Amino acid sequence: MQTTFTPEQLKDPAIRRSNEVLRTCVHCGFCTATCPTYQVLGDELDSPRGRIYLIKDMLENGRPADEKTVKHIDRCLSCLACMTTCPSGVHYMHLVDHAREYIEQTYRRPLFERLLRWTLARILPYPMRFRVALLGAKIGRPFAFLMPDARLKAMLAMAPKQIPPVSRNDDPQVFPAEGERKMRVALMTGCAQRALNTDINDATIRLLTRLGCDVVIAEGQGCCGALTHHMGKTAESHATAARNIRAWHREMTGEGLDAVVINTSGCGTTVKDYGHMFRNEALATEAQAVSEIAMDVSEVLMRLDLPEGAPKGLKIAYHAACSLQHGQQIKTFPKDLLKRAGFKVSEPADSHLCCGSAGTYNLMQPEISGQLKARKVETLEMTKPDIIAAGNIGCMMQIGSGTDIPIVHTVELLDWATGGPRPSALDAPGKREVPVPILR
């Protein structure tokens, strides 16, 4: 694609990077075949190619974002299926992230939308605030029909039936390896996951220590910054990301780390991009060092000696999170690990398509998200599984709200197969233990 940025414009590192991305696009349209929003809406401007044209026009002319451009950029899931499909290697993620930052700087949204986005940015990245909000949503859910806006209804519907107790395993500490130590790793405990499902981190710690890892919960870590990053709120996202970089780099230069382990693939895609995000900032060297050792939990488990398990007699439908298969290009590891543990694994039709969760997308674009959820649930149920497995909390919440089939994180199943407890999601609600206070 030909671009006409001026030398003055190209002095801006963000413009310079977007120019590089734009020039790799050859207008082929292969991306439209795998774009979920194009499949649902059928509008060229709701495809990657259409959005690229809008972004190019906006940035080249240096004009403030307009309502039309914002509408179509907001509809993008950032599922990154287009990057997997693209034969030219267009790095759409960096381009759309820059567009969102530019929109945030130049476009004044309607008051209600500004308040909504401000509220999400102040709640979701903070586990205790999120817990309080989930309690409020549970109380308000019976009155959802009174809500005038579909996005408010979606927020009320988000609250799980049972909010888990706080896990003290998420506090800063070190869990020593069982037997011979093979690796020393830091576990990213995340933010929303700590409020929605504490079993995932607990299972990850048990599994990694069982397989010979010292697991460090680093002092000072928190949200990866993805939620605010995808809203274009760069200052906020970089502030939270910087805390993680400093926390993990202290461990790297202290006793050392072999990996930063991430069990929420949406976070993993962002952490692996810290080197790019901070390339022009004081933390550039530290950020790059962290990015280079950031790994999805499935990558780490493939390096360890996971015991081969006997057949379990359970059929698992594996849902491939977009952030894992497209963002990180990890496609087979989770399935390979589940099969090694003794599970029978199937994959649904159109497994490359997004479930519609996509961070805050299911809250901000509930209608499109709902259509994608219905499609994903239908294809998963068609495999007639006993359990659905996934590697991302957002996908788990999204799919779980549309099916009665239990949905469990991949690492919980692997923990169970190697001696850990049965995942609580597989128990009937009446058989689950009564939790301790959720705000303790």
One Martini backbone bead per residue (centre of mass of N, CA, C, O) as a GRO file, in nm:
protein
  440
    1MET     BB    1   0.095   0.037   0.024
    2GLN     BB    2   0.057   0.362  -0.032
    3THR     BB    3   0.225   0.643   0.116
    4THR     BB    4   0.212   1.015   0.251
    5PHE     BB    5   0.406   1.082   0.461
    6THR     BB    6   0.576   1.305   0.622
    7PRO     BB    7   0.873   1.376   0.763
    8GLU     BB    8   0.741   1.496   1.016
    9GLN     BB    9   0.556   1.256   1.086
   10LEU     BB   10   0.802   1.036   1.094
   11LYS     BB   11   0.914   1.132   1.379
   12ASP     BB   12   0.694   0.961   1.480
   13PRO     BB   13   0.704   0.643   1.597
   14ALA     BB   14   0.406   0.563   1.551
   15ILE     BB   15   0.387   0.647   1.255
   16ARG     BB   16   0.625   0.483   1.153
   17ARG     BB   17   0.502   0.207   1.221
   18SER     BB   18   0.238   0.237   1.059
   19ASN     BB   19   0.376   0.271   0.788
   20GLU     BB   20   0.502  -0.010   0.779
   21VAL     BB   21   0.236  -0.164   0.790
   22LEU     BB   22   0.085  -0.040   0.548
   23ARG     BB   23   0.312  -0.123   0.327
   24THR     BB   24   0.237  -0.444   0.350
   25CYS     BB   25  -0.024  -0.395   0.216
   26VAL     BB   26  -0.213  -0.555  -0.084
   27HIS     BB   27  -0.541  -0.582  -0.086
   28CYS     BB   28  -0.638  -0.893  -0.100
   29GLY     BB   29  -0.863  -1.000   0.137
   30PHE     BB   30  -0.805  -1.252   0.318
   31CYS     BB   31  -0.907  -1.134   0.596
   32THR     BB   32  -1.221  -1.154   0.546
   33ALA     BB   33  -1.249  -1.472   0.591
   34THR     BB   34  -1.158  -1.436   0.928
   35CYS     BB   35  -1.359  -1.210   1.006
   36PRO     BB   36  -1.608  -1.184   1.229
   37THR     BB   37  -1.743  -0.904   1.161
   38TYR     BB   38  -1.776  -0.956   0.860
   39GLN     BB   39  -1.956  -1.209   0.887
   40VAL     BB   40  -2.186  -1.060   1.046
   41LEU     BB   41  -2.206  -0.767   0.873
   42GLY     BB   42  -2.084  -0.728   0.567
   43ASP     BB   43  -1.865  -0.494   0.605
   44GLU     BB   44  -1.582  -0.362   0.485
   45LEU     BB   45  -1.534  -0.171   0.744
   46ASP     BB   46  -1.552  -0.465   0.916
   47SER     BB   47  -1.263  -0.505   0.815
   48PRO     BB   48  -0.933  -0.490   0.798
   49ARG     BB   49  -0.914  -0.343   0.529
   50GLY     BB   50  -1.112  -0.115   0.599
   51ARG     BB   51  -0.961  -0.014   0.853
   52ILE     BB   52  -0.698   0.057   0.715
   53TYR     BB   53  -0.813   0.285   0.543
   54LEU     BB   54  -0.913   0.460   0.780
   55ILE     BB   55  -0.640   0.493   0.923
   56LYS     BB   56  -0.480   0.614   0.695
   57ASP     BB   57  -0.653   0.866   0.651
   58MET     BB   58  -0.629   0.979   0.940
   59LEU     BB   59  -0.313   0.991   0.967
   60GLU     BB   60  -0.222   1.136   0.709
   61ASN     BB   61  -0.417   1.397   0.769
   62GLY     BB   62  -0.424   1.465   1.081
   63ARG     BB   63  -0.706   1.400   1.183
   64PRO     BB   64  -0.961   1.374   1.356
   65ALA     BB   65  -1.163   1.162   1.468
   66ASP     BB   66  -1.451   1.007   1.357
   67GLU     BB   67  -1.743   0.843   1.389
   68LYS     BB   68  -1.697   0.631   1.171
   69THR     BB   69  -1.419   0.529   1.256
   70VAL     BB   70  -1.488   0.456   1.547
   71LYS     BB   71  -1.703   0.244   1.496
   72HIS     BB   72  -1.512   0.037   1.340
   73ILE     BB   73  -1.290   0.012   1.553
   74ASP     BB   74  -1.471  -0.075   1.794
   75ARG     BB   75  -1.559  -0.350   1.637
   76CYS     BB   76  -1.292  -0.456   1.698
   77LEU     BB   77  -1.154  -0.743   1.865
   78SER     BB   78  -0.851  -0.831   1.839
   79CYS     BB   79  -0.807  -1.141   1.736
   80LEU     BB   80  -0.591  -1.176   1.483
   81ALA     BB   81  -0.675  -1.353   1.233
   82CYS     BB   82  -0.550  -1.176   1.010
   83MET     BB   83  -0.250  -1.244   1.079
   84THR     BB   84  -0.267  -1.546   1.009
   85THR     BB   85  -0.369  -1.501   0.705
   86CYS     BB   86  -0.158  -1.310   0.612
   87PRO     BB   87   0.082  -1.311   0.345
   88SER     BB   88   0.238  -1.018   0.428
   89GLY     BB   89   0.261  -0.948   0.744
   90VAL     BB   90   0.049  -0.777   0.883
   91HIS     BB   91   0.062  -0.568   1.179
   92TYR     BB   92  -0.234  -0.500   1.304
   93MET     BB   93  -0.201  -0.456   1.608
   94HIS     BB   94  -0.026  -0.195   1.599
   95LEU     BB   95  -0.225  -0.028   1.433
   96VAL     BB   96  -0.486  -0.041   1.615
   97ASP     BB   97  -0.351   0.067   1.868
   98HIS     BB   98  -0.283   0.343   1.751
   99ALA     BB   99  -0.572   0.423   1.674
  100ARG     BB  100  -0.683   0.422   1.966
  101GLU     BB  101  -0.499   0.637   2.075
  102TYR     BB  102  -0.584   0.858   1.872
  103ILE     BB  103  -0.881   0.862   1.950
  104GLU     BB  104  -0.842   0.937   2.249
  105GLN     BB  105  -0.703   1.221   2.169
  106THR     BB  106  -0.934   1.331   1.926
  107TYR     BB  107  -1.202   1.207   2.060
  108ARG     BB  108  -1.536   1.287   2.164
  109ARG     BB  109  -1.735   1.126   2.349
  110PRO     BB  110  -2.002   1.049   2.477
  111LEU     BB  111  -2.077   1.069   2.800
  112PHE     BB  112  -2.164   0.777   2.861
  113GLU     BB  113  -1.914   0.644   2.730
  114ARG     BB  114  -1.703   0.773   2.906
  115LEU     BB  115  -1.807   0.658   3.174
  116LEU     BB  116  -1.788   0.361   3.101
  117ARG     BB  117  -1.481   0.350   3.040
  118TRP     BB  118  -1.388   0.464   3.308
  119THR     BB  119  -1.509   0.242   3.487
  120LEU     BB  120  -1.362  -0.002   3.367
  121ALA     BB  121  -1.070   0.115   3.422
  122ARG     BB  122  -1.135   0.129   3.752
  123ILE     BB  123  -1.208  -0.194   3.793
  124LEU     BB  124  -1.096  -0.450   3.635
  125PRO     BB  125  -0.774  -0.417   3.726
  126TYR     BB  126  -0.916  -0.452   4.027
  127PRO     BB  127  -1.002  -0.707   4.220
  128MET     BB  128  -1.163  -0.571   4.457
  129ARG     BB  129  -1.341  -0.388   4.290
  130PHE     BB  130  -1.459  -0.617   4.119
  131ARG     BB  131  -1.597  -0.769   4.346
  132VAL     BB  132  -1.790  -0.544   4.426
  133ALA     BB  133  -1.922  -0.524   4.145
  134LEU     BB  134  -2.028  -0.817   4.137
  135LEU     BB  135  -2.216  -0.788   4.375
  136GLY     BB  136  -2.389  -0.564   4.249
  137ALA     BB  137  -2.473  -0.732   3.999
  138LYS     BB  138  -2.623  -0.954   4.152
  139ILE     BB  139  -2.835  -0.763   4.274
  140GLY     BB  140  -2.920  -0.626   3.983
  141ARG     BB  141  -3.010  -0.854   3.781
  142PRO     BB  142  -3.332  -0.860   3.821
  143PHE     BB  143  -3.320  -0.542   3.689
  144ALA     BB  144  -3.224  -0.545   3.385
  145PHE     BB  145  -3.494  -0.464   3.231
  146LEU     BB  146  -3.454  -0.148   3.321
  147MET     BB  147  -3.231  -0.111   3.130
  148PRO     BB  148  -3.159   0.112   2.857
  149ASP     BB  149  -2.879  -0.045   2.813
  150ALA     BB  150  -2.708  -0.314   2.685
  151ARG     BB  151  -2.441  -0.272   2.845
  152LEU     BB  152  -2.564  -0.288   3.129
  153LYS     BB  153  -2.680  -0.571   3.100
  154ALA     BB  154  -2.407  -0.709   3.047
  155MET     BB  155  -2.284  -0.640   3.326
  156LEU     BB  156  -2.491  -0.795   3.495
  157ALA     BB  157  -2.449  -1.077   3.347
  158MET     BB  158  -2.142  -1.127   3.430
  159ALA     BB  159  -2.209  -1.235   3.691
  160PRO     BB  160  -2.155  -1.483   3.882
  161LYS     BB  161  -2.313  -1.702   4.086
  162GLN     BB  162  -2.013  -1.747   4.202
  163ILE     BB  163  -1.792  -1.598   4.420
  164PRO     BB  164  -1.483  -1.633   4.494
  165PRO     BB  165  -1.248  -1.663   4.703
  166VAL     BB  166  -0.979  -1.556   4.828
  167SER     BB  167  -0.640  -1.609   4.735
  168ARG     BB  168  -0.332  -1.644   4.904
  169ASN     BB  169  -0.159  -1.733   4.650
  170ASP     BB  170  -0.152  -1.421   4.536
  171ASP     BB  171   0.058  -1.362   4.721
  172PRO     BB  172   0.361  -1.276   4.804
  173GLN     BB  173   0.580  -1.551   4.705
  174VAL     BB  174   0.723  -1.889   4.747
  175PHE     BB  175   0.708  -2.196   4.563
  176PRO     BB  176   0.842  -2.489   4.601
  177ALA     BB  177   0.977  -2.745   4.471
  178GLU     BB  178   0.933  -3.075   4.391
  179GLY     BB  179   1.219  -3.169   4.434
  180GLU     BB  180   1.377  -3.113   4.164
  181ARG     BB  181   1.501  -2.829   4.023
  182LYS     BB  182   1.428  -2.687   3.689
  183MET     BB  183   1.275  -2.411   3.767
  184ARG     BB  184   1.234  -2.047   3.767
  185VAL     BB  185   0.919  -1.882   3.822
  186ALA     BB  186   0.682  -1.646   3.724
  187LEU     BB  187   0.353  -1.560   3.825
  188MET     BB  188   0.079  -1.434   3.673
  189THR     BB  189  -0.220  -1.334   3.841
  190GLY     BB  190  -0.360  -1.078   3.773
  191CYS     BB  191  -0.710  -0.965   3.789
  192ALA     BB  192  -0.991  -1.076   3.698
  193GLN     BB  193  -0.922  -1.372   3.776
  194ARG     BB  194  -0.909  -1.312   4.091
  195ALA     BB  195  -1.235  -1.275   4.089
  196LEU     BB  196  -1.358  -1.518   3.902
  197ASN     BB  197  -1.094  -1.747   3.922
  198THR     BB  198  -0.885  -1.902   4.159
  199ASP     BB  199  -0.821  -2.197   4.052
  200ILE     BB  200  -0.607  -2.141   3.833
  201ASN     BB  201  -0.363  -2.053   4.004
  202ASP     BB  202  -0.364  -2.292   4.195
  203ALA     BB  203  -0.316  -2.509   3.976
  204THR     BB  204  -0.053  -2.393   3.862
  205ILE     BB  205   0.117  -2.420   4.116
  206ARG     BB  206   0.088  -2.722   4.161
  207LEU     BB  207   0.195  -2.818   3.884
  208LEU     BB  208   0.475  -2.678   3.879
  209THR     BB  209   0.586  -2.795   4.145
  210ARG     BB  210   0.546  -3.096   4.065
  211LEU     BB  211   0.751  -3.039   3.800
  212GLY     BB  212   1.001  -2.841   3.925
  213CYS     BB  213   0.900  -2.548   4.032
  214ASP     BB  214   0.965  -2.238   4.113
  215VAL     BB  215   0.716  -2.012   4.247
  216VAL     BB  216   0.670  -1.668   4.179
  217ILE     BB  217   0.525  -1.399   4.365
  218ALA     BB  218   0.554  -1.086   4.285
  219GLU     BB  219   0.623  -0.788   4.401
  220GLY     BB  220   0.396  -0.549   4.235
  221GLN     BB  221   0.214  -0.694   4.070
  222GLY     BB  222  -0.045  -0.703   3.797
  223CYS     BB  223  -0.177  -0.570   3.560
  224CYS     BB  224  -0.090  -0.576   3.217
  225GLY     BB  225  -0.282  -0.344   3.043
  226ALA     BB  226  -0.488  -0.438   2.821
  227LEU     BB  227  -0.758  -0.295   2.878
  228THR     BB  228  -0.643   0.001   2.836
  229HIS     BB  229  -0.490  -0.038   2.573
  230HIS     BB  230  -0.764  -0.107   2.403
  231MET     BB  231  -0.869   0.202   2.475
  232GLY     BB  232  -0.609   0.408   2.442
  233LYS     BB  233  -0.481   0.416   2.747
  234THR     BB  234  -0.157   0.453   2.771
  235ALA     BB  235  -0.077   0.563   3.049
  236GLU     BB  236  -0.223   0.341   3.212
  237SER     BB  237  -0.099   0.086   3.082
  238HIS     BB  238   0.204   0.163   3.139
  239ALA     BB  239   0.187   0.179   3.446
  240THR     BB  240   0.114  -0.122   3.496
  241ALA     BB  241   0.338  -0.252   3.327
  242ALA     BB  242   0.582  -0.128   3.482
  243ARG     BB  243   0.537  -0.286   3.743
  244ASN     BB  244   0.596  -0.561   3.623
  245ILE     BB  245   0.875  -0.513   3.511
  246ARG     BB  246   1.007  -0.446   3.783
  247ALA     BB  247   0.929  -0.704   3.937
  248TRP     BB  248   1.065  -0.913   3.738
  249HIS     BB  249   1.349  -0.784   3.714
  250ARG     BB  250   1.430  -0.828   4.005
  251GLU     BB  251   1.428  -1.139   3.979
  252MET     BB  252   1.628  -1.164   3.741
  253THR     BB  253   1.868  -1.004   3.911
  254GLY     BB  254   1.860  -1.203   4.131
  255GLU     BB  255   1.777  -1.533   4.128
  256GLY     BB  256   1.613  -1.564   3.883
  257LEU     BB  257   1.463  -1.643   3.552
  258ASP     BB  258   1.305  -1.857   3.309
  259ALA     BB  259   1.003  -1.738   3.357
  260VAL     BB  260   0.696  -1.591   3.256
  261VAL     BB  261   0.389  -1.697   3.365
  262ILE     BB  262   0.084  -1.739   3.161
  263ASN     BB  263  -0.287  -1.817   3.206
  264THR     BB  264  -0.368  -1.558   3.023
  265SER     BB  265  -0.364  -1.498   2.694
  266GLY     BB  266  -0.429  -1.195   2.682
  267CYS     BB  267  -0.182  -1.120   2.855
  268GLY     BB  268   0.044  -1.256   2.690
  269THR     BB  269   0.032  -1.079   2.438
  270THR     BB  270   0.115  -0.819   2.589
  271VAL     BB  271   0.380  -0.901   2.733
  272LYS     BB  272   0.522  -0.982   2.458
  273ASP     BB  273   0.490  -0.649   2.380
  274TYR     BB  274   0.663  -0.468   2.568
  275GLY     BB  275   0.904  -0.401   2.388
  276HIS     BB  276   0.731  -0.222   2.201
  277MET     BB  277   0.582  -0.032   2.400
  278PHE     BB  278   0.893   0.054   2.533
  279ARG     BB  279   1.104   0.144   2.303
  280ASN     BB  280   1.086   0.480   2.396
  281GLU     BB  281   1.171   0.411   2.692
  282ALA     BB  282   1.338   0.368   2.987
  283LEU     BB  283   1.228   0.046   2.994
  284ALA     BB  284   1.324  -0.107   2.736
  285THR     BB  285   1.522  -0.325   2.835
  286GLU     BB  286   1.338  -0.459   3.049
  287ALA     BB  287   1.098  -0.519   2.864
  288GLN     BB  288   1.248  -0.704   2.668
  289ALA     BB  289   1.336  -0.914   2.877
  290VAL     BB  290   1.051  -0.999   2.958
  291SER     BB  291   0.939  -1.080   2.680
  292GLU     BB  292   1.156  -1.315   2.630
  293ILE     BB  293   1.025  -1.489   2.899
  294ALA     BB  294   0.747  -1.501   2.807
  295MET     BB  295   0.485  -1.750   2.889
  296ASP     BB  296   0.287  -1.981   2.837
  297VAL     BB  297   0.200  -2.249   3.019
  298SER     BB  298   0.223  -2.452   2.778
  299GLU     BB  299   0.522  -2.397   2.714
  300VAL     BB  300   0.637  -2.491   2.985
  301LEU     BB  301   0.510  -2.781   2.991
  302MET     BB  302   0.670  -2.878   2.734
  303ARG     BB  303   0.952  -2.868   2.908
  304LEU     BB  304   0.825  -3.069   3.081
  305ASP     BB  305   0.748  -3.379   3.261
  306LEU     BB  306   0.467  -3.489   3.169
  307PRO     BB  307   0.272  -3.723   3.254
  308GLU     BB  308   0.145  -4.014   3.138
  309GLY     BB  309  -0.189  -4.092   3.092
  310ALA     BB  310  -0.461  -4.249   3.137
  311PRO     BB  311  -0.751  -4.304   3.030
  312LYS     BB  312  -1.050  -4.107   3.122
  313GLY     BB  313  -1.328  -4.098   2.954
  314LEU     BB  314  -1.296  -3.798   2.832
  315LYS     BB  315  -1.440  -3.533   2.647
  316ILE     BB  316  -1.270  -3.267   2.484
  317ALA     BB  317  -1.337  -2.933   2.409
  318TYR     BB  318  -1.130  -2.718   2.235
  319HIS     BB  319  -1.068  -2.377   2.298
  320ALA     BB  320  -0.926  -2.132   2.093
  321ALA     BB  321  -0.778  -1.866   2.174
  322CYS     BB  322  -0.692  -1.592   2.005
  323SER     BB  323  -0.443  -1.500   2.179
  324LEU     BB  324  -0.304  -1.780   2.123
  325GLN     BB  325  -0.333  -1.854   1.808
  326HIS     BB  326  -0.275  -1.548   1.704
  327GLY     BB  327  -0.102  -1.376   1.906
  328GLN     BB  328   0.110  -1.647   1.973
  329GLN     BB  329   0.103  -1.907   1.792
  330ILE     BB  330  -0.064  -2.126   1.974
  331LYS     BB  331  -0.205  -2.449   1.874
  332THR     BB  332  -0.105  -2.749   2.013
  333PHE     BB  333  -0.016  -2.771   2.311
  334PRO     BB  334  -0.282  -2.811   2.473
  335LYS     BB  335  -0.367  -3.069   2.320
  336ASP     BB  336  -0.115  -3.238   2.376
  337LEU     BB  337  -0.141  -3.234   2.686
  338LEU     BB  338  -0.423  -3.363   2.713
  339LYS     BB  339  -0.351  -3.625   2.569
  340ARG     BB  340  -0.118  -3.708   2.761
  341ALA     BB  341  -0.324  -3.715   3.018
  342GLY     BB  342  -0.597  -3.884   2.876
  343PHE     BB  343  -0.755  -3.718   2.678
  344LYS     BB  344  -1.017  -3.654   2.463
  345VAL     BB  345  -0.976  -3.453   2.166
  346SER     BB  346  -1.159  -3.175   2.037
  347GLU     BB  347  -1.264  -2.962   1.757
  348PRO     BB  348  -1.425  -2.716   1.628
  349ALA     BB  349  -1.569  -2.549   1.410
  350ASP     BB  350  -1.422  -2.264   1.346
  351SER     BB  351  -1.172  -2.220   1.558
  352HIS     BB  352  -1.071  -1.925   1.452
  353LEU     BB  353  -1.310  -1.803   1.587
  354CYS     BB  354  -1.457  -1.588   1.784
  355CYS     BB  355  -1.653  -1.561   2.091
  356GLY     BB  356  -1.674  -1.231   2.190
  357SER     BB  357  -1.510  -1.122   2.423
  358ALA     BB  358  -1.251  -0.939   2.412
  359GLY     BB  359  -1.247  -0.835   2.698
  360THR     BB  360  -1.476  -0.560   2.668
  361TYR     BB  361  -1.660  -0.632   2.422
  362ASN     BB  362  -1.913  -0.771   2.565
  363LEU     BB  363  -1.983  -0.479   2.693
  364MET     BB  364  -1.962  -0.275   2.431
  365GLN     BB  365  -2.066  -0.526   2.210
  366PRO     BB  366  -2.324  -0.727   2.270
  367GLU     BB  367  -2.450  -0.808   1.997
  368ILE     BB  368  -2.204  -0.925   1.849
  369SER     BB  369  -2.109  -1.105   2.078
  370GLY     BB  370  -2.367  -1.283   2.089
  371GLN     BB  371  -2.337  -1.407   1.805
  372LEU     BB  372  -2.057  -1.537   1.854
  373LYS     BB  373  -2.137  -1.711   2.092
  374ALA     BB  374  -2.356  -1.883   1.958
  375ARG     BB  375  -2.167  -2.006   1.747
  376LYS     BB  376  -1.958  -2.132   1.940
  377VAL     BB  377  -2.146  -2.309   2.109
  378GLU     BB  378  -2.257  -2.480   1.879
  379THR     BB  379  -1.982  -2.606   1.787
  380LEU     BB  380  -1.911  -2.733   2.059
  381GLU     BB  381  -2.175  -2.908   2.105
  382MET     BB  382  -2.141  -3.086   1.842
  383THR     BB  383  -1.907  -3.268   1.988
  384LYS     BB  384  -2.006  -3.388   2.256
  385PRO     BB  385  -1.898  -3.305   2.537
  386ASP     BB  386  -1.801  -3.307   2.876
  387ILE     BB  387  -1.579  -3.081   2.819
  388ILE     BB  388  -1.452  -2.752   2.830
  389ALA     BB  389  -1.152  -2.604   2.704
  390ALA     BB  390  -0.937  -2.330   2.823
  391GLY     BB  391  -0.686  -2.030   2.826
  392ASN     BB  392  -0.925  -1.807   2.903
  393ILE     BB  393  -1.131  -1.627   3.104
  394GLY     BB  394  -1.309  -1.478   2.899
  395CYS     BB  395  -1.402  -1.728   2.742
  396MET     BB  396  -1.521  -1.882   2.982
  397MET     BB  397  -1.743  -1.675   3.048
  398GLN     BB  398  -1.878  -1.659   2.772
  399ILE     BB  399  -1.941  -1.963   2.719
  400GLY     BB  400  -2.065  -2.034   3.003
  401SER     BB  401  -2.328  -1.843   2.946
  402GLY     BB  402  -2.425  -2.063   2.688
  403THR     BB  403  -2.377  -2.330   2.874
  404ASP     BB  404  -2.388  -2.655   3.055
  405ILE     BB  405  -2.110  -2.711   2.995
  406PRO     BB  406  -1.827  -2.752   3.132
  407ILE     BB  407  -1.571  -2.503   3.206
  408VAL     BB  408  -1.210  -2.542   3.176
  409HIS     BB  409  -0.901  -2.510   3.247
  410THR     BB  410  -0.635  -2.669   3.129
  411VAL     BB  411  -0.468  -2.670   3.400
  412GLU     BB  412  -0.682  -2.816   3.573
  413LEU     BB  413  -0.676  -3.085   3.418
  414LEU     BB  414  -0.369  -3.139   3.457
  415ASP     BB  415  -0.374  -3.138   3.762
  416TRP     BB  416  -0.577  -3.369   3.798
  417ALA     BB  417  -0.410  -3.586   3.626
  418THR     BB  418  -0.147  -3.533   3.851
  419GLY     BB  419  -0.310  -3.512   4.161
  420GLY     BB  420  -0.525  -3.319   4.176
  421PRO     BB  421  -0.808  -3.174   4.202
  422ARG     BB  422  -1.118  -3.149   4.123
  423PRO     BB  423  -1.285  -2.949   3.941
  424SER     BB  424  -1.542  -2.744   4.047
  425ALA     BB  425  -1.699  -2.726   3.767
  426LEU     BB  426  -1.782  -3.049   3.789
  427ASP     BB  427  -1.972  -2.971   4.005
  428ALA     BB  428  -2.241  -2.951   4.159
  429PRO     BB  429  -2.363  -2.681   4.316
  430GLY     BB  430  -2.453  -2.843   4.585
  431LYS     BB  431  -2.141  -2.972   4.623
  432ARG     BB  432  -2.013  -2.721   4.695
  433GLU     BB  433  -1.828  -2.537   4.872
  434VAL     BB  434  -1.833  -2.309   5.113
  435PRO     BB  435  -1.722  -2.007   5.106
  436VAL     BB  436  -1.536  -1.773   5.190
  437PRO     BB  437  -1.499  -1.466   5.216
  438ILE     BB  438  -1.460  -1.257   4.928
  439LEU     BB  439  -1.304  -0.995   5.094
  440ARG     BB  440  -1.052  -1.117   5.266
   0.00000   0.00000   0.00000
